[in-house]
Amino acid sequence: MASGQPAPDVTVVVGGQWGDEGKGKLVDLLALKTDYVCRCQGGNNAGHTVIAGGIAYDFHLLPSGIIHSGCKSVIGNGVVIHLPGLFAEIEKNEAKGLVNWQERLIISCKAHLVFDHQQEIDGLIEQEKGQLSIGTTKKGIGPTYSAKASRMGLRVCDLFIDPAIFRAKFEALVESYQKRFPTLKVDVDAEMLRYKEYADRIRPMVTDAVYLVNDAIREGKSVLVEGANAVMLDFDFGTYPYVTSCNCSAGAVCTGLGIPPRSVSNVYGVFKAYTTRVGKGAFPTEQNNEIGERLQKIGKEFGVTTGRKRRCGWFDVVIAKYSNMINGYTSIALTKLDIMDDFDEVKIGVSYRLNGQPITAIPAEQSELSKVEVEYITMPGWKSKIAGITFYNDLPINAKNYVVKIQELTGIPIQWIGTGPSRDHMIQVF
């Protein structure tokens, strides 16, 4: 670092389980004192809910910091953007009170575009897989990242080139899909007119965000990066193939925004006090019983993006330690502790056995992971309402014991504890 240059202030928030942990709430809290809030990967397959002033805002492409007038919101180059979905999301949140977003939203010129026909292709590929389908959100994320990797994709910057060149690129992309799916119909003329309108609407917000974010870091501005999805949905480290189509662990921050690793000062993980996942795939601590149903009902466990019912189970220490190994958490937020207020006892999954033998590594192959037996410890519940508590010492002793036990077993400091849905329902432990 050059003499006299301020130390980088880049904070990363990532999901530690299978998503839906409450990352948006922590980002919203941290954004109050942040200059830039950035998305670095994923698309509108992600969903974050922020409750502020009694209003629930749902975000899919917009960074959760967009509701704060004091910070800029950046959609980075690693994000894939469905422009119709982006503007529908903006209109929905405008109706709830979001104002002046145009002054705060910045879109990377290098981000790839998701087209309607790629969403259709997403569904066709799922149909093609039959019983091997993975339960995709059908938002076109996989086809768009595939087009990016095969160097057929179109980026935001392509909207502003010679229209004839944009059309040629678009037609080439469509034709590549039609070779595999001859029934696919795309009205190219209509799409050209549509995207000319979108180009005019977003032009004032588009820049090369790599320069923008790095300049901000150099100037001593604070940058908060909001991860989408979660490490167990990372397509390298998650429960493949039941994962998303990009990296969603801390490493994606560098490639999805173009910032150097040494700029990252803190990585905060977000974990539910229990575990959930949406869709198919192995889930060792899942409770296909009354416990799982209670967690689902009390926790209102439905996906923000798809509305699908989430599968529920106990907190998994093996997953948490693996997640920490990959992301290197400074500390974590443990959310939705209040959901278990009425439980007589609570359990924590502490280790796995496979074929009767203890194992220390998570099996990479899904059929093996689905066979593991989880060893649990059981702790007494706290049997009292903690909703809205904001001071650690006000928690009942058994709730404290549960939090301390998770911290001991994972080896990760717990800095925040969620006690309700509002931004105010959060305990800051240190």
N, C-alpha and C positions, 0 to 999 in steps of 0.2 A: 504494500500500500504506500502510495506516495506520501511524503511528509506533509502534514497539515490537511490531508484528505480525510473526510469523515469516515468512520467505520461503516460498512454496509449494514443496513437495517432491513433485512428481508426475512419475513416470517412466513412459514408454510403450514397450512392446515390440511391434513389428509385423513381419509377414513381408514380406520384400523381393522375393520371387519369386512362385511359384504355390502357396505353402503347403507344409507338411511340412518346413520348414527347421530345426526344432528349437527353436521359440519356448518350448515348455514347459520345456526344460532351462535356458534363460537365466532365465526367470521363477522357476523353482525356486531357482536360485542367488541371484538378487537378493532373493527373498522372505525369505531368512534374516534380513535386516535391515530388513524392511518391516512397517508396521502394518496396511495394507489391500492386498489383491490383488483387482482388479476385472476382470470381463468386461464389455464395453460393446456387443458386437454379435454377430450370428450365432446359431447354435443348436447342436443336437447333430449338425450336419453337419461340425463341426470336430472334430479329434482331436489331443490333445497327450499324448505319452508322457513320463513322468518316472521315471527309475530312481534309487531311493534305498534304501540299505541292501541292495542286491542285488535289490530288488523292483521290478518294472515296473508302475507305475500308469498306467492309461489314462483320460484325462479328455475329456469331450465338452461338458458343460455346466458342470461344476464348475471354478472357477478352479484352476490348478495349485498355488496357495499353500495349498490346503485341507489338505495333509499337514503343514503347519507349525502347531504349537500356539500360536505367538506372534503370529499375524496373523489378521485377519478376512478372509473371502472374500465378495465382493459380486457378485451377478448383477444387472447394471444394467438400466435401462429399455429400452436398445436391443437387448437379447437377446430371442430368442423361445424359450419354454420348453415342451418336451414333458414334462409331469410324470411320465407312466409311464416315460419314458426316463431322467429325472433320478433317480428312485428305484431303477431297475434299475442305473444307474451307481453309485449310492451303495452298494447291496448288493454289487456286484461288488468294489468297492474295500475295503469293510468286510472281506470275506473275505481280503483281502491284508494287512489290518492297520490300515486307516484307522479311527481312533477319535475320539469326541467331536466329530464334525463338526457336530452340532446346535448346539454352543456357538459355532461360528465362521462358519456360513453365514448370509448375509443376502440376501434376495431383494427386488428392487424391486417395489412394488405396481403400478408402471406398465408392467412387462414384459408383452408379449403372450403368449398361450397358443397352443401348437400342439396340435391335436386329431388323433386317429387318422384321422379321415375326411379331414383335410387331407393326411396322408401318402398316403392312397389317391388323392386328387385329384392329387397330385404325379405319381404313376405314370401315371394316366389321361392327364394332359396330355402326358407324354413319349410315350405310345403314339399320341396324336393327332398329334404332330409327325412321326412316322415317321422318315424319313431325316434330318430336320432336328432330331432330338432332341439335347439338349446333354449328356446323361450325368449328370443330377442324381442326388444321393444318395437321393432319394425319402424324405427326412426331413420333408417338409411345410414346408420353410423358405420356398420361393417363394410358395406359396398363403397362408401366414400373413402374410408381409410385404405381399402384395397386398391381403389383407383389412384390414390395418392402414392402408394408403394409401387404401383405399376407405371407411374408417371403419365397417367391418363387424366388425372383430376384437374379441375378448374379452381382457381383461387380468387379471392376477393379482387386482387389487382387486375385479373383478367376482365373484370366488368368495365374497366376504363380504357381498354385497348381498342384498336380498330374493330368495329362491329363485325366485319367480315371474318376477321381472325377468331373472334370469340365464337361466332356461329360455327366455324369450321371445327374448332375444338369441341364444342358442344355436340355437334353431329357425330364426330368420331367416337365420343364417349357413348352416345346412344347406340350407335351401330355396333359397338363392341358388346353391349348387353343383348342386342337383338339377335346376334349370332347364337347366343345360348338360349334366349327366350324369344322366339320369333313372334309370339303373340303380343309382345310389349309395343304399345302405341304411344308415341309422343308427338304432340303438335309443336313442332319446332318454331314455326312462325309466332304462335301465341306465347311461347316461352321467351322468345327474343324480346317481344314487346314488354312482357312482364318484368324481365330482368333489367331492361333499360330503365323502367320506373324505379326498381329497387336500387339501381346504381345511383340514380339522382338523389334518392332519399338518404343513402348512407354515405355519399361522397364526403360531406363535411366531417364525418367521424373517422375516416380511414387514414391511417398513417403506417409507417414502418415501426411497429411497436417494439422491435428489438432495440432500436436507437432510443426510443422514448423511455423505455424502462431502465436501460443502462444509464442514460443521462440522469434520470431521477435518482438512481442509486448513488451515482458520483456526486450529486448535489446534496446528498445527505437526507433525501426524502425517505419516508418509510413506505415499504412495499409489503403488502399482504397477498399471498397466493392461496387461492381457494381451490383445493383439489376436488375433482368430481369422481363419483364412484368410490372405489376403495381398493386396498391392496389385494384382497382375496378375489377381486374381479380384474386384477391386472393380467394382461394377456401373456405375460412371461411368468409371473409369480403366483397367480391365482389358481382357482380350481378349473383349469383348462380341460375341455373346451367351453365350460360354462362360465365364461368371462366376458368382459367387454372387448372392444377391438383396438385398445390402445394401452399404453402404460399409464397407470394411475397411482403409482407410488411416488415418493419424493423426487426420484431421479427425473421424472417427467417435467419438473419445474424448469430444469436447465434447457431441455430440448424444446419445450413448449412455449418458452418465453425468450430464449436466447441469452440467458444470464449465466455467468460462470459459477461453478459449485461453491467457490470460496465466498461468494456474496451471501450465501444463505446463513443466517445467524441462528434461527430457531426452527425446529420442526415439531409441530404439535399434532398428536394423534387424537382422534375422537372415537370413543368406544361407547356403545350402549352398556348399561349395567347388566344386560342379558345379551342375547344374540339374535339377529334376524337375517334372513336373506329372501330375495324374490326370485321366482323361477326355479329351474331345475339345477341339479348339481348336488354333490355330497355336502352334508351338513352334520358333522359328528354329534353335536350336543342338541340337535333338534328334538323337540318333545311333541310327538304325535299323540297327544293325550290331552287331558283336561288342563294340565299346566300350560301347554302351548296355546290352547284356546283362550285361557285366561289372560296370558301375556298379550295375545293378539287383540282381544276385545278391549282390555283396559288401556293398552298402549296405542289403540287406534292404528294398528299396523296395516296400513294400505299404502301402496306405492304412490308417491306424488306424481310421477310421470304416467304410469299405466293404470293406477287404481287397483292393481292386483293385490290380493291378500298376501301378506308376508308370512313366511314360515318363522316360527319362534322357538327358541331354546335357551339353555343356560349359558352363562358367560364361559368362554373357552380360553383358558390360560395358554394352551399350546398354540392356538392361532395368534394370541396377543404377543407371545414371545417371538414367534416367527415374523409377525408384522413389525415388531420393534427391531429385529435383526436387519430387516431390509431398509427401514426408514430412519432408524436412529433417533427416536423421539427425545426431545428435550424434556417433555412432560406430556401428560394426556388430560383430556376432559372425559369424565365418566358421566354419561347422560341418562336421563329417564330413570333415575334411582327410585323416584316416587311411584313408578308403575307397580312395584312389588310391596307397597305399603301394607297390604292385607294378607300377605303370604305367611303361613305359619312357619315355614322354613324356606330357605333359599339354598341353591346348590351352585358350586363352581366346578367346572370340568378342569382337572389338573394334569391328567396324563392320558396317553393312549396305549392300548394293547391291540396287537394284530395277531391273529391265529394263536392267541393265548400268551404271546410274548410281549413284554414291554418294548415300545419303540420310542426313539427320541426325535425322529424326523417325520414330517408330514409326508405321507406317500404322494408321489406326483401323479400317479395313475388313479383316475376316478373310481374305478371298480375296487381298487384296494382301499382307498380312503373311505368308501362307503361301508366297508366291513369293520372298521376300527371300533373297538369298545372303549368307551370313555370311563375313566375312573373319577369319581366325584368326592368332594368333601361337602358335608351338609352343615349349615349354620342356622341358628334360630332367626326367624324374621323379627321385624321391629314392631309390627302390629300397631302402627300409629301413623297419622297423616304428616308427611313432611313437605307436601306441596307448598312451594313459595318460600321455604326457608332459605335464607341468604347468608347465614353464619354457621360455620362448621360446628362450633360448640353447641349449637341448638339442635343438632341431629340426635336422635335417640342412640343409646350406646350400641345396640345391635346393628344399626345402620352404619355407624362409624366402624365397627368391627369388620363388617363386610367390605367396606372401602379399603381399610387397612390391609385386610387379607389379600385382596386383589393386588394392591401395591406391592406387598411382600412377595407374592407368587410370581408376578410379572417382572419385578425389579424396575418398574417405571414409576416415577413420581406422578401422583395425581394432583393436578393443579386446580382443576375445576370440577364441580359436581353439579349436574343438572337436576333440579327439583321441580320442574314444571315446564310448560311450553313457551312461556313468555321470555323475552330477553332478560327480564329482571329475575327470573327464577334460576339463578346460577350462583353457586357458592364459589368464591375464589379462596382456595385454601392457603396459597402463598403467592 
